[in-house]
C-alpha cells in the first residue's frame, strides 16, 4: 500500500486480540486487519505455533460473525499460510521497530498490497476450492517460506507446480 497510515501499538494489539476473542467487527476485517493481527500474533503472542493455530483462529472468528468456511467462502488455507510466512519473514527483518511502526511498514510494503499473492499464484489456482481447503503450491514464482510454515508444508510444496 502506498498509503501512509499511522498505527499505534494499542491499535495493533486491539486488532490482534479482537481476532482472538472474536470481538473485532467483521465489517472492519479487511486485508490490512489480517496483516496487522498476524504481525501482532507473530511478535507478541509467542504462546501460539501460528502455522498450526492460525487456521483455527480465523475459522472460529468467521463462524462467530455468522460466516462460513467452505470451498468458496471464508477461511482460505493457502493464503493464510502464505501471508503468515511473509509476515514472519518481514518481522524477522524488522524486529527493531515498535509494533505500530512495524504494522505501518508492513502495510506500506508489497505484503500490504491485496494482490501480493498473485506474484506467486495464478488467479485460477489461488482462487480454486482446493487452495481454499488445503495447501496448494505456487504456480508462478517460488516463495521464501518462513521456517515455521515450511516445516508443516508437504515436502514437494516448495517447488513450482
C-alpha contacts under 8 A as a table, 3 or more apart, distances in Angstrom:
res1	aa1	res2	aa2	distance
1	X	107	X	5.72
1	X	108	X	4.63
1	X	109	X	6.36
1	X	110	X	6.97
1	X	112	X	5.35
1	X	113	X	5.23
2	X	108	X	5.55
2	X	109	X	7.89
3	X	108	X	6.71
4	X	104	X	7.53
4	X	108	X	7.08
5	X	104	X	6.42
6	X	100	X	7.68
6	X	101	X	7.88
6	X	104	X	6.43
7	X	11	X	6.34
7	X	12	X	6.79
7	X	100	X	4.90
7	X	101	X	6.81
7	X	103	X	6.78
7	X	104	X	6.17
8	X	11	X	5.16
8	X	12	X	6.34
8	X	99	X	7.61
8	X	100	X	4.55
8	X	101	X	7.42
9	X	12	X	5.16
9	X	13	X	6.20
9	X	98	X	7.19
9	X	99	X	5.26
9	X	100	X	4.30
9	X	101	X	7.79
10	X	13	X	5.17
10	X	14	X	6.13
10	X	100	X	7.73
11	X	14	X	4.97
11	X	15	X	6.27
11	X	100	X	7.62
12	X	15	X	5.23
12	X	16	X	6.28
12	X	36	X	5.99
12	X	37	X	6.75
12	X	40	X	6.44
12	X	99	X	7.09
12	X	100	X	6.15
12	X	103	X	7.38
13	X	16	X	5.07
13	X	17	X	5.93
13	X	37	X	7.51
13	X	40	X	6.29
14	X	17	X	5.20
14	X	18	X	5.67
14	X	24	X	8.00
15	X	18	X	4.93
15	X	19	X	6.30
15	X	24	X	6.47
15	X	33	X	6.65
15	X	36	X	6.86
15	X	37	X	5.47
16	X	19	X	5.24
16	X	20	X	6.52
16	X	36	X	6.97
16	X	37	X	3.96
16	X	38	X	6.97
16	X	40	X	5.74
16	X	41	X	6.49
17	X	20	X	4.92
17	X	21	X	6.03
17	X	22	X	7.93
17	X	37	X	7.67
18	X	21	X	5.30
18	X	22	X	5.32
18	X	23	X	4.66
18	X	24	X	4.29
19	X	22	X	4.93
19	X	23	X	6.67
19	X	24	X	5.95
19	X	37	X	6.94
19	X	57	X	7.48
19	X	58	X	7.43
19	X	61	X	6.39
20	X	23	X	7.89
20	X	57	X	6.53
20	X	61	X	7.45
21	X	24	X	7.95
21	X	61	X	7.95
22	X	60	X	7.79
22	X	61	X	5.20
22	X	64	X	6.60
22	X	65	X	7.88
24	X	28	X	7.38
24	X	29	X	7.38
25	X	28	X	5.37
25	X	29	X	6.60
26	X	29	X	5.00
26	X	65	X	6.38
27	X	30	X	7.90
28	X	33	X	7.56
29	X	32	X	7.83
29	X	33	X	5.59
29	X	34	X	6.91
30	X	33	X	5.32
30	X	34	X	6.29
31	X	34	X	5.06
31	X	35	X	6.27
31	X	112	X	7.60
31	X	114	X	6.35
32	X	35	X	5.12
32	X	36	X	6.12
32	X	107	X	6.74
32	X	112	X	6.66
33	X	36	X	4.96
33	X	37	X	5.88
34	X	37	X	5.33
34	X	38	X	6.06
35	X	38	X	5.16
35	X	39	X	6.10
35	X	83	X	7.71
35	X	87	X	7.48
35	X	103	X	7.79
35	X	106	X	7.72
35	X	107	X	7.48
35	X	112	X	7.23
36	X	39	X	5.21
36	X	40	X	6.14
36	X	103	X	5.81
37	X	40	X	5.07
37	X	41	X	6.17
38	X	41	X	5.03
38	X	42	X	6.07
38	X	84	X	6.73
38	X	87	X	7.16
39	X	42	X	5.01
39	X	43	X	6.02
39	X	87	X	6.18
39	X	88	X	7.42
39	X	91	X	7.17
39	X	103	X	7.01
40	X	43	X	5.23
40	X	44	X	5.63
40	X	45	X	7.09
40	X	99	X	7.14
41	X	44	X	5.45
41	X	45	X	4.68
41	X	46	X	7.08
41	X	48	X	7.93
41	X	50	X	7.87
42	X	45	X	6.15
42	X	46	X	6.57
42	X	50	X	7.54
42	X	87	X	7.80
42	X	88	X	6.43
42	X	91	X	7.55
43	X	46	X	6.95
43	X	91	X	7.22
43	X	99	X	7.75
45	X	48	X	6.24
46	X	49	X	7.27
48	X	53	X	6.42
49	X	52	X	5.93
49	X	53	X	5.88
49	X	148	X	7.99
50	X	53	X	4.70
50	X	54	X	5.01
50	X	84	X	7.85
51	X	54	X	6.15
51	X	55	X	7.63
51	X	81	X	6.75
51	X	84	X	7.40
51	X	148	X	6.37
51	X	149	X	5.45
51	X	152	X	7.26
52	X	55	X	6.54
52	X	56	X	7.81
53	X	56	X	5.68
53	X	57	X	6.32
54	X	57	X	4.91
54	X	58	X	6.11
54	X	80	X	7.79
55	X	58	X	5.39
55	X	59	X	6.19
55	X	75	X	7.48
55	X	77	X	6.88
55	X	80	X	7.09
56	X	59	X	5.02
56	X	60	X	6.03
57	X	60	X	5.32
57	X	61	X	6.24
58	X	61	X	5.03
58	X	62	X	6.18
58	X	75	X	6.58
59	X	62	X	5.13
59	X	63	X	6.27
59	X	69	X	6.49
59	X	74	X	7.46
59	X	75	X	5.79
60	X	63	X	5.14
60	X	64	X	6.02
61	X	64	X	5.12
61	X	65	X	6.49
62	X	65	X	5.37
62	X	66	X	6.53
62	X	67	X	4.80
62	X	68	X	6.47
62	X	69	X	7.26
62	X	74	X	6.58
62	X	75	X	7.45
63	X	66	X	5.05
63	X	67	X	4.85
63	X	68	X	5.92
63	X	69	X	7.58
64	X	67	X	7.21
67	X	74	X	6.49
68	X	73	X	6.40
68	X	74	X	5.50
68	X	75	X	7.96
69	X	72	X	7.88
69	X	73	X	5.72
69	X	74	X	4.37
69	X	75	X	5.22
70	X	73	X	5.18
70	X	74	X	6.32
70	X	75	X	7.37
70	X	132	X	7.93
70	X	133	X	7.49
71	X	128	X	7.97
71	X	129	X	4.60
71	X	130	X	7.27
71	X	132	X	5.90
71	X	133	X	5.98
72	X	129	X	6.09
72	X	132	X	7.36
73	X	76	X	7.86
75	X	80	X	7.98
75	X	132	X	6.87
75	X	133	X	7.98
76	X	79	X	5.64
76	X	80	X	6.08
76	X	131	X	7.02
76	X	132	X	4.12
76	X	133	X	6.45
77	X	80	X	5.13
77	X	81	X	6.31
77	X	131	X	6.53
77	X	132	X	5.10
77	X	133	X	5.75
77	X	134	X	5.45
77	X	135	X	5.99
78	X	81	X	5.36
78	X	82	X	6.10
78	X	126	X	7.41
78	X	131	X	5.41
78	X	132	X	6.14
78	X	133	X	7.80
78	X	134	X	6.39
78	X	135	X	4.71
78	X	136	X	6.09
79	X	82	X	4.96
79	X	83	X	5.98
79	X	117	X	7.44
79	X	126	X	7.69
79	X	131	X	7.94
79	X	132	X	7.68
80	X	83	X	5.42
80	X	84	X	5.94
81	X	84	X	5.08
81	X	85	X	6.06
81	X	135	X	7.93
81	X	149	X	6.63
82	X	85	X	5.22
82	X	86	X	6.19
82	X	117	X	7.74
82	X	145	X	7.77
83	X	86	X	4.91
83	X	87	X	5.93
83	X	111	X	7.65
84	X	87	X	5.17
84	X	88	X	6.00
84	X	149	X	7.65
85	X	88	X	5.06
85	X	89	X	6.14
85	X	145	X	5.60
85	X	146	X	4.87
85	X	148	X	7.72
85	X	149	X	5.98
86	X	89	X	5.21
86	X	90	X	6.08
86	X	111	X	7.12
86	X	144	X	7.97
86	X	145	X	7.27
86	X	146	X	7.15
87	X	90	X	4.84
87	X	91	X	5.96
87	X	106	X	7.87
87	X	111	X	7.68
88	X	91	X	5.10
88	X	92	X	6.24
88	X	146	X	6.28
89	X	92	X	5.18
89	X	93	X	6.51
89	X	145	X	7.85
89	X	146	X	5.81
90	X	93	X	5.27
90	X	94	X	6.18
90	X	106	X	7.38
91	X	94	X	4.98
91	X	95	X	5.56
91	X	102	X	7.69
92	X	95	X	5.71
94	X	97	X	6.00
94	X	102	X	6.80
95	X	98	X	7.78
95	X	102	X	7.81
97	X	100	X	7.99
97	X	101	X	5.81
97	X	102	X	5.40
98	X	101	X	5.26
98	X	102	X	5.98
99	X	102	X	5.03
99	X	103	X	6.19
100	X	103	X	5.03
100	X	104	X	6.27
101	X	104	X	5.02
101	X	105	X	6.19
102	X	105	X	5.05
102	X	106	X	5.99
103	X	106	X	4.96
103	X	107	X	6.13
104	X	107	X	5.30
104	X	108	X	6.17
105	X	108	X	5.02
105	X	109	X	6.17
106	X	109	X	5.13
106	X	110	X	7.85
106	X	111	X	6.48
106	X	112	X	5.98
107	X	110	X	7.61
107	X	111	X	6.63
107	X	112	X	3.95
107	X	113	X	7.31
108	X	111	X	7.82
108	X	112	X	5.88
108	X	113	X	8.00
109	X	112	X	5.44
109	X	113	X	7.29
110	X	113	X	5.35
110	X	116	X	6.17
111	X	114	X	7.47
111	X	116	X	5.83
112	X	116	X	7.50
113	X	116	X	5.33
114	X	117	X	7.43
115	X	118	X	5.55
115	X	119	X	7.75
116	X	119	X	5.86
117	X	120	X	5.74
117	X	121	X	6.30
118	X	121	X	4.95
118	X	122	X	5.81
118	X	123	X	6.45
118	X	126	X	7.98
119	X	122	X	7.76
119	X	140	X	6.77
119	X	141	X	6.71
120	X	138	X	5.42
120	X	139	X	6.42
120	X	140	X	4.73
120	X	141	X	4.53
120	X	142	X	6.58
120	X	143	X	7.02
121	X	125	X	6.24
121	X	126	X	5.75
121	X	138	X	4.86
121	X	139	X	5.16
121	X	140	X	5.25
121	X	141	X	7.20
122	X	125	X	5.29
122	X	126	X	6.22
122	X	138	X	7.92
122	X	139	X	6.53
122	X	140	X	6.48
123	X	126	X	5.41
123	X	127	X	5.81
124	X	127	X	5.39
124	X	128	X	5.99
125	X	128	X	5.32
125	X	131	X	6.93
125	X	136	X	7.91
125	X	139	X	7.56
126	X	131	X	5.55
126	X	132	X	7.54
126	X	136	X	7.63
127	X	131	X	6.57
127	X	132	X	7.02
128	X	131	X	5.37
128	X	132	X	6.51
129	X	132	X	5.09
129	X	133	X	6.17
130	X	133	X	5.25
130	X	134	X	5.90
130	X	135	X	7.54
130	X	136	X	6.99
131	X	134	X	5.42
131	X	135	X	5.62
131	X	136	X	5.08
132	X	135	X	7.56
135	X	153	X	7.70
136	X	157	X	7.47
137	X	157	X	5.08
137	X	158	X	6.93
137	X	159	X	7.28
137	X	160	X	6.49
137	X	161	X	6.22
138	X	141	X	6.38
138	X	142	X	6.68
138	X	143	X	7.56
138	X	157	X	7.94
138	X	159	X	7.80
138	X	160	X	5.66
138	X	161	X	6.37
139	X	160	X	5.21
139	X	161	X	4.98
140	X	160	X	7.04
141	X	160	X	6.84
142	X	158	X	7.03
142	X	159	X	6.84
142	X	160	X	6.37
143	X	158	X	7.29
145	X	149	X	6.33
145	X	150	X	5.47
146	X	149	X	5.46
146	X	150	X	5.95
147	X	150	X	5.09
147	X	151	X	6.05
148	X	151	X	5.36
148	X	152	X	7.14
149	X	152	X	5.55
149	X	153	X	6.56
150	X	153	X	5.23
153	X	157	X	6.32
153	X	158	X	7.98
154	X	157	X	5.38
155	X	158	X	6.93
156	X	159	X	5.99
157	X	160	X	7.34
